[in-house]
Amino acid sequence: MKNRILKYIICLSISMSGLYSQDTRDNSTFKGNKNVISKEYNKAEINYRKALSNSEKETRASHNLGNVLFENNNYDEAIQEYFKTQKNSDIDLEKHSAFHNLGNSYMKKKDYGQAVESYKNALRNNPEDDETRYNYAIAKKFLEGDKRNKSQNNNKDSEESKEDKSEEKDKDQEKENDNQEEEQSKNQKPNDQKDNEEKGGGLSKQQMENLLEAINNIENDVNKKVNANKTKIKTSKKSEKDW
């Protein structure tokens, strides 16, 4: 499909330059046309630019300059020249050719939407051209395929975005659950301690007081016994001494 588009451009470069070569009033354009036929594209570009320097509305020079630029893969500048041609021309066939080549240039740039519109405008100026109709049909198929691919990519991105959001939501929920468990653990500690005390795992305040009182009582008893022994020993010694 693309080869047929490119072939049409090459043939157009020659046929149109042959058509324009009949008008020798602009010597630079005429020389440029001869250069195209002999495939001396650099020289052709120079001569066409000379012609355009004399008159920016020289549609023959701008059209064929566009062809030369296309052959050199300079599609952006070729588009500018074809656009100037259709804008400044009053000849339907010339407009048709310029729009057709605009379409081919946009196809090379994979700008299928602009290509479709360019071929459509070409057909408005020459509805009988089979090559333009063929290229127009191809451009529409490429445009539809491009739209499908973009739609699929957008859907894929949307699904991935949903998955990312779902994972993020799960992480947030998990974090929230962890926080809740930690908070519950903190709240349960006093109760656990109370349960341990009730089960004998710890001592209550009252139990501690009772235990201290018991220890004090034991200590007092011990002190009393110690003091009693000391008194007894002293008494015994005194009796021995007096006796």
C-alpha positions in Angstrom: 0.0 0.0 0.0 2.7 2.4 0.9 4.7 1.6 -2.3 1.8 2.6 -4.4 1.6 5.9 -2.6 5.3 6.5 -3.1 5.2 5.5 -6.7 2.5 8.0 -7.4 4.6 10.8 -5.9 7.6 9.9 -8.1 5.5 9.8 -11.2 3.8 13.0 -10.2 7.2 14.7 -9.8 8.1 13.9 -13.4 4.7 14.3 -15.0 4.0 17.6 -13.3 7.5 19.0 -14.1 6.9 18.0 -17.7 3.7 19.8 -17.7 5.2 22.9 -16.2 8.3 22.8 -18.5 6.1 24.0 -21.4 6.0 27.4 -19.7 9.4 28.9 -20.1 8.6 32.4 -18.9 10.3 31.6 -15.6 13.7 30.3 -16.5 14.6 29.1 -13.0 11.4 27.0 -12.7 12.1 25.6 -16.2 15.7 24.7 -15.1 14.4 23.1 -12.0 12.0 20.9 -14.0 14.9 19.7 -16.1 16.9 18.9 -13.0 14.0 16.8 -11.7 13.8 14.8 -14.9 17.5 14.0 -14.6 17.1 13.4 -10.9 19.4 16.2 -9.9 17.3 17.1 -6.9 19.8 19.4 -5.2 20.1 21.6 -8.3 16.3 21.5 -8.8 15.8 22.7 -5.2 18.2 25.6 -5.9 16.4 26.6 -9.1 12.9 26.4 -7.6 14.0 28.5 -4.6 15.4 31.1 -7.1 12.0 31.2 -8.8 10.2 31.7 -5.5 12.6 34.5 -4.5 11.2 36.4 -7.5 7.6 35.6 -6.7 6.4 33.8 -3.5 3.1 33.0 -5.3 4.9 31.0 -8.1 2.7 27.9 -7.6 4.6 25.8 -10.2 7.9 26.4 -8.4 6.4 25.8 -4.9 4.6 22.6 -6.0 7.7 21.1 -7.6 9.9 22.2 -4.8 7.6 20.3 -2.5 8.1 17.2 -4.6 11.9 17.6 -4.4 11.7 18.1 -0.6 9.5 15.0 -0.4 12.1 12.9 -2.3 14.7 14.1 0.2 12.4 12.9 3.1 12.0 16.5 4.2 8.3 16.1 4.8 7.7 19.2 7.1 9.1 21.6 4.5 7.3 19.7 1.7 4.0 20.2 3.5 4.7 24.0 3.7 5.3 24.2 -0.1 2.2 22.1 -0.9 0.1 24.2 1.4 1.3 27.4 -0.3 0.5 25.9 -3.7 -3.1 25.1 -3.0 -3.5 28.4 -1.2 -2.2 30.5 -4.1 -3.4 28.5 -7.0 -6.7 29.1 -9.0 -6.4 25.9 -11.0 -8.4 23.0 -9.6 -6.0 20.3 -11.0 -3.1 22.1 -9.4 -5.0 22.4 -6.1 -5.8 18.7 -6.3 -2.2 17.7 -6.9 -1.0 19.8 -4.0 -3.7 18.4 -1.6 -2.9 14.9 -2.8 0.8 15.3 -2.1 -0.1 16.9 1.3 -1.9 13.7 2.1 1.2 11.6 1.1 3.4 13.7 3.2 1.2 13.4 6.3 1.1 9.6 5.7 4.9 9.5 5.8 4.6 11.4 9.2 2.0 8.9 10.3 -0.4 11.8 10.9 -3.4 9.9 9.5 -6.0 12.4 10.5 -4.4 15.2 8.5 -3.8 12.8 5.6 -7.5 11.9 5.5 -8.5 15.6 5.4 -5.9 16.3 2.7 -7.1 13.5 0.4 -10.7 14.6 1.0 -9.8 18.1 -0.2 -8.0 16.7 -3.2 -11.1 14.8 -4.2 -13.2 18.0 -3.9 -11.0 19.5 -6.6 -10.8 16.3 -8.7 -13.4 13.6 -7.8 -12.4 11.4 -10.7 -8.8 10.6 -9.5 -8.6 6.9 -8.7 -5.2 7.2 -7.0 -6.5 9.8 -4.6 -9.5 7.7 -3.8 -7.3 4.7 -3.2 -5.0 6.7 -0.9 -7.9 8.2 0.9 -9.3 4.7 1.7 -5.9 3.6 3.0 -5.5 6.7 5.2 -9.0 6.0 6.7 -8.0 2.4 7.6 -4.8 3.6 9.2 -6.6 6.3 11.1 -9.2 3.8 12.4 -6.4 1.4 13.4 -4.6 4.2 15.2 -7.7 5.1 17.1 -8.3 1.5 18.1 -4.7 1.2 19.4 -5.0 4.4 21.4 -8.3 3.3 22.8 -6.8 -0.1 23.9 -3.8 1.6 25.4 -6.1 4.0 27.3 -8.2 1.1 28.6 -5.0 -0.7 29.6 -3.7 2.4 31.4 -7.1 2.7 33.1 -7.1 -0.9 34.3 -3.5 -0.6 35.6 -4.5 2.6 37.4 -7.5 0.8 39.0 -5.2 -2.0 40.0 -2.7 0.4 41.5 -5.5 2.2 43.4 -6.9 -1.1 44.6 -3.4 -2.2 45.9 -3.0 1.2 47.6 -6.4 0.8 49.2 -5.5 -2.7 50.4 -2.3 -1.3 51.9 -4.2 1.5 53.7 -6.7 -1.0 55.0 -4.0 -3.3 56.2 -2.2 -0.4 57.9 -5.5 0.7 59.5 -6.1 -2.8 60.8 -2.6 -2.9 62.3 -3.2 0.4 64.0 -6.5 -0.8 65.4 -4.9 -4.0 66.7 -2.1 -2.0 68.4 -4.7 0.3 70.0 -6.7 -2.7 71.2 -3.5 -4.2 72.6 -2.8 -1.0 74.6 -6.3 -0.9 75.9 -6.2 -4.5 77.0 -3.1 -4.2 79.1 -4.7 -2.9 82.4 -7.4 -5.5 82.1 -4.8 -8.2 81.6 -3.0 -7.1 84.7 -6.2 -7.1 86.7 -6.9 -10.6 85.4 -3.4 -11.7 86.4 -3.9 -10.3 89.9 -7.2 -12.0 90.2 -5.7 -15.3 89.1 -2.7 -15.0 91.4 -0.3 -13.8 88.9 0.2 -10.6 90.8 -0.5 -8.9 94.2 -3.2 -6.4 94.8 -2.6 -3.3 96.9 -4.4 -4.8 99.9 -2.4 -7.9 99.6 0.8 -5.9 99.6 -0.3 -4.0 102.7 -1.1 -7.3 104.5 2.2 -8.8 103.6 4.1 -5.7 104.8 2.2 -5.8 108.1 3.0 -9.5 108.5 6.7 -8.8 107.9 6.6 -6.0 110.4 5.0 -8.2 113.0 7.6 -10.9 112.5 10.4 -8.3 112.8 8.9 -7.0 116.0 8.7 -10.5 117.5 12.3 -11.1 116.6 13.4 -7.8 118.2 11.5 -8.6 121.4 13.2 -12.0 121.6 16.6 -10.5 121.0 16.1 -7.9 123.7 14.8 -10.5 126.1 17.9 -12.6 125.7 20.1 -9.5 126.2 18.4 -8.7 129.5 18.7 -12.3 130.7 22.4 -12.4 129.9 23.1 -9.1 131.8 21.2 -10.3 134.9 23.1 -13.6 135.0 26.5 -11.9 134.8 25.7 -9.5 137.6 24.6 -12.3 139.9 27.9 -14.1 139.4 29.9 -11.0 140.1 28.1 -10.2 143.3 28.2 -13.7 144.5 
